[in-house]
Amino acid sequence: MSEKIIEVKHMTKIYNPETRHATTALHDISLVVKKGEFVCIMGTSGSGKTTLLNNLSTIDTPTKGEVYINGKNVNHMSESDLCKFRTNVLGFIFQNYNVIDTLTIYENIRIPLLIKKETDFDEKIDRILKQLDIEEIKNKYPYECSGGQVQRVAIARALVSEPSIIVADEPTGNLDSHNSFELLELLKKLNQEGISILMVTHDSFVASYSSKLLFLKDGEISDIIERENMSQNEYYDTIESMNLLEIKKIYFDKKNEVN
């Protein structure tokens, strides 16, 4: 049986709780992510995709329920322990890159290692730069690089601390089709090397790179699709059909409310 890398028990997220403006973004979600899985989260706008990702990855804290990562209850960690845990276990890739324009590419990638107080990191950074084919921009600043290059820098920064889980929120959102394809192939390769991946997307093709898909609707998991023995084309068609079905459900539900 595959090892559980993330386990969520009855997670609920309420914004502005105990006020008349209380909004439930996630409701009683329980799930398991196994080691080596590539899990994608899809859903229409407002379904709770990013909220779920943030609460799974320690960026946010659920109002109720428990989140275990590598067997540890992260809800009960102090902020300092959580910061160390996050740096050692999780690597983050954001849609808007979140690089620092006043630092060189090398300096941006070095940040997680400085947080870990590592001192001997030149060889590690050079290896990551070579792996991602961005050695030639090592001493440039982000504003001197293309969008695809900067996204690779963001990936390098996520990988340099050797995390067991990569968390990606719409990682292809600001990329053209060529760079999106290259990024997805890279994530696929990293997953094949044993890194678990959690990714949010609205794109069925992007989702077809995953091994498991969670559909969210109104803050709840409405469907789960596992790729198993499907080809990528078959998996894509299944995702696309499910996505269209969810959109139709929402449309007719709203139409019935009006009528």
Residue pairs with C-beta under 8 A, 6 or more apart in sequence:
2 34
2 35
2 36
2 37
3 34
3 35
4 32
4 33
4 34
4 35
4 68
4 71
5 33
5 34
5 35
5 37
5 69
5 70
5 164
5 165
5 196
6 31
6 32
6 33
6 56
6 67
6 68
6 69
6 165
6 196
6 198
7 31
7 32
7 33
7 67
7 68
8 29
8 30
8 31
8 32
8 56
8 65
8 66
8 67
8 68
9 30
9 65
9 66
9 68
10 28
10 29
10 30
10 64
10 65
10 66
11 26
11 28
11 29
11 30
11 55
11 62
11 64
11 65
11 66
11 67
12 24
12 26
12 27
12 28
12 29
12 62
12 63
12 64
12 65
13 24
13 25
13 26
13 48
13 51
13 55
13 60
13 62
13 63
13 219
14 22
14 23
14 24
14 25
14 63
14 64
15 22
15 23
15 25
16 22
16 23
17 63
24 219
25 48
25 51
25 219
26 48
26 51
26 52
26 55
26 62
26 219
26 220
27 218
27 219
27 220
28 65
28 220
29 52
29 65
29 219
29 220
29 221
30 65
31 214
31 221
33 39
33 56
33 196
33 198
34 196
35 164
35 194
35 196
36 191
36 194
36 195
36 196
37 196
37 197
37 211
37 212
38 187
38 188
38 191
38 196
38 197
38 199
38 209
38 210
38 211
38 212
39 196
39 197
39 198
39 199
39 210
39 211
39 212
39 213
39 214
40 199
40 200
40 201
40 206
40 207
40 209
40 210
40 212
40 213
40 214
41 49
41 52
41 53
41 198
41 199
41 200
41 201
41 213
41 214
41 216
42 49
42 200
42 201
42 202
42 204
42 207
42 213
42 214
42 215
42 216
42 239
42 243
43 49
43 215
43 216
43 217
43 246
44 202
44 217
44 246
44 247
44 250
45 202
47 216
47 217
47 218
47 219
48 216
48 218
48 219
49 200
49 202
49 216
50 169
50 200
51 60
51 219
52 200
52 214
52 216
53 59
53 167
53 169
53 198
53 200
54 60
55 61
55 62
55 67
56 67
56 167
56 198
57 90
57 92
57 165
57 167
57 198
58 67
58 69
58 74
58 82
58 85
58 86
58 90
61 75
62 75
66 73
66 75
67 73
67 74
67 75
68 74
69 85
69 89
69 90
69 165
70 89
70 164
72 85
74 82
74 85
77 85
83 115
84 116
87 112
87 115
87 116
87 161
88 116
88 161
88 163
89 163
89 164
89 165
90 163
90 165
90 166
90 167
91 112
91 157
91 158
91 159
91 161
91 163
91 165
91 166
91 167
92 98
92 158
92 166
92 167
92 168
93 151
93 154
93 155
93 158
93 166
93 167
93 168
93 169
93 171
94 154
94 168
94 169
94 171
95 169
95 170
95 171
95 173
95 174
96 174
97 142
97 150
97 151
97 153
97 154
97 174
98 154
99 108
99 142
99 150
99 153
99 154
99 157
100 107
100 108
100 111
100 142
101 141
101 142
101 143
102 141
103 111
103 141
103 142
104 138
104 139
104 140
104 141
105 129
105 134
105 137
105 138
105 139
105 140
105 141
105 142
105 145
105 153
106 125
106 129
106 138
106 139
108 142
108 153
108 157
109 125
109 128
109 129
109 153
109 156
109 157
109 160
110 121
110 125
110 160
111 157
112 157
112 160
112 161
113 121
113 124
113 125
113 160
113 161
116 161
121 160
124 160
125 156
125 160
126 135
128 156
128 159
128 160
129 135
129 138
129 156
131 156
131 159
132 152
132 155
132 156
132 186
133 152
134 149
134 152
134 153
134 156
137 144
137 145
137 149
137 153
142 150
142 153
145 153
146 179
147 174
147 175
147 176
147 179
148 175
148 176
148 178
148 179
148 182
148 183
151 171
151 174
151 175
151 179
151 183
152 183
152 186
155 183
155 186
158 166
159 166
159 190
163 195
164 195
164 196
165 195
165 196
165 197
165 198
166 187
166 190
166 195
166 196
166 197
166 198
167 198
167 199
168 187
168 197
168 198
168 199
168 200
169 199
169 200
170 200
170 201
170 202
171 183
171 187
171 199
171 201
172 179
172 180
172 183
172 184
172 201
172 203
172 206
175 183
180 206
184 206
184 209
187 197
187 199
187 209
188 209
190 197
191 197
191 211
197 210
199 206
199 210
201 207
204 236
204 239
204 240
204 243
205 236
207 213
207 236
207 239
208 232
208 235
208 236
208 239
209 232
210 227
211 226
211 227
212 224
212 225
212 226
212 227
213 224
213 225
213 226
213 227
213 239
213 242
214 221
214 223
214 224
215 221
215 222
215 223
215 224
215 225
215 242
215 243
215 246
216 222
217 246
217 249
217 250
222 246
223 242
223 246
225 235
225 238
225 239
225 242
227 235
230 238
